[in-house]
């Protein structure tokens, strides 16, 4: 198996008129790479009718429903994260319950609230109760505030993880931009935080540093929006790891932190 823990899809109320083609191209590219399961999220309307990182409840529900429809259409290939905006606290809790009951397997937090904010605590408590991981959008070393988002970095995610030791967190796209060494240093002792290898960055030494900092059992393979860089990392990992270690990164680590039975062969 090969599990992509960080995938995205679109729907008819996003800025892309070619949304059907892009969804189909992700699946076809995944087939060529060997992806067996795309664990995906949809960030509301992707900025069309509410901000990408501050999606409205209406856009969140529409995006989550579109993802549930894709899961039903491709039950053997797609799994879902329920995307929520913690600023709408009651709605977030209700949406998590609704979508997990409908078959989603994780929670996606974008950049609607910083990871250290207390508004995330009820969401994390639900994650613990339901036994699902939380994928947190992360900027690798946030040096300042960015317009249109409440970006978090690895240090802030580690603080949240320390408050919720019973929750499994995924640090998004270590290759997504910024100082990944800063993130890895912050995560050395955060044993309940896993590193998602996705992102367009393919810096020399990055994968070796991930292994040295958090170990092979806390690495998860993913692609995010740029699938070719995920493929490049996968090819490199085949030379860097033993076959048994490669299986951990490809799927066994993911199968361990998602709900039991989320993937057919786990």
NORVENVEN-V332437 format. One line per field, one symbol per residue. psi: psi as a letter, one per 20 degrees, with the letter a starting at -180 (. if undefined). burial: + if it has 9 or more other ideal C-beta (glycine too) atoms within 8 Angstrom, else -. A space follows every 10 residues. Layout:
# NORVENVEN-V332437
psi: ???
burial: ???
This chain:
# NORVENVEN-V332437
psi: qopoinrqrr aikriohkhg hhghhgghhh ghhjphpoor qpmcjkigiq qgilqqgghg ggghhhghhh ghhmhihprq pppqoihmgg gggghggghh hiirjrpppc lhqqhipiii ghghhhgghi kqrooppppo noirqqqjqm qqahghhhgg hhhmijqpqo oqmhkjqanh hgghhhigjm ijpqppjaqi plqpighhhg ghgiqhikpp qrhchnhhhh gghghhhhhh qrgghhhghh hhgghhirqp jhphj.
burial: ++++++++++ +--+----+- -++--++-++ --+-++++++ ++++++---+ -++++++-++ ++++-+++-+ +--+--++++ ++++++-++- +++-++++++ ---+++++++ +++-+-+-++ ++++++++-+ -+++++++++ ++------++ ++++-+++++ +--+--++++ ++++++++-+ -++++++--+ -+++++++++ +----++-++ +-++-+-+++ ++++-++-++ ++++-++--- +---++++++ +++++-++-- -++--+
